[in-house]
Amino acid sequence: MNTHLPERDLSESPPEPLTNGLYIVATPIGNLGDITVRAVDILSRCDAVACEDTRVTGKLMKHLGLHKPLWRYDDHSSPHDRARLIDAMRSGAVALVSDAGTPLVSDPGYRLVADAREQNISVTTLPGACAVIAGLTLSGLPNDRFLFGGFLPVKEKARADVLAELGQVDATLIFYETGPRLTKSLVAIAKDLPGRTVSVARELTKLHEECRTDTPENLLEHYQAHPPKGEIVLLIAPPNDEQPHGDPDALLREALATLKPSQAAGQVAKATGLDRKTLYARALEIGAETRDKQGNL
Ligand code: SAM
């Protein structure tokens, strides 16, 4: 990955000081190449960086060749800590980052931004990587209306309540998920929102990025056999969503009757726009399932 940044020409005049205030700075969600030019500029010119975990942000700053005071901040920080940060914004530029992605999106910052705005501090945002949007764009699910639900609750009853409530909304639902909880969520979706297409977008922007769009039952079968590692975005198609290209499994089965798995995957990828690598993996699974069934006859 090429993340080298142009070195500053020392003959250039020194950069303008930043306007005092708060700068909300998105950072990469896996691939360091996704840092924006503007994020690097602000991080290099700010007076201090407020961050969730100084070790995590310290690594990013080191990678960028930057040295700034790092102040730990999250929404459980004391009102005293928040007041100190607000004071710092009156006399300097404070950047707010989270461990990864866009601050405030299932990450700290809400109270700080609300307080800063209330106190007429200048607040500006530097958009960038965000797993919600990365997952949505990759999933192939309808994106004209979407609803981000944060993390699904861990407890069964609370999770079922959220699915029942949000499941009525005519929009693609997006949740943050963890590997160890994924199969329980898929069981709940299959039970509480039957017939809905689901996408699992995993390790976005990283080496092992994958996105599987399928029925919750098929996804459950897959992830029970291959426990998922890494970070996950879980997406659920809107109610009554017609897959524009039909059921990918059915298309693969049909293609496999006459083609090799790689050819079948290529044909279905072309017809549906779905990810060829994922379809190839699924074609191999279908082939193995078919052989098993034939062996059991
Ligand atoms: N603020 C971050 C953002 O803008 O995406 C999200 C922070 S939230 C605490 C962390 C969750 O985001 C993870 O548990 C996972 O569900 C999702 N996530 C973050 N990075 C991801 C990635 N590279 N691939 C898939 N999901 C990711």
Boltz pocket constraint, residues with backbone or C-beta under 6 A from the ligand:
constraints:
  - pocket:
      binder: B
      contacts: [[A, 29], [A, 30], [A, 98], [A, 100], [A, 101], [A, 102], [A, 103], [A, 104], [A, 105], [A, 106], [A, 107], [A, 129], [A, 130], [A, 131], [A, 132], [A, 175], [A, 176], [A, 177], [A, 178], [A, 201], [A, 202], [A, 203], [A, 204], [A, 205], [A, 206], [A, 231], [A, 232], [A, 233]]
      max_distance: 6.0
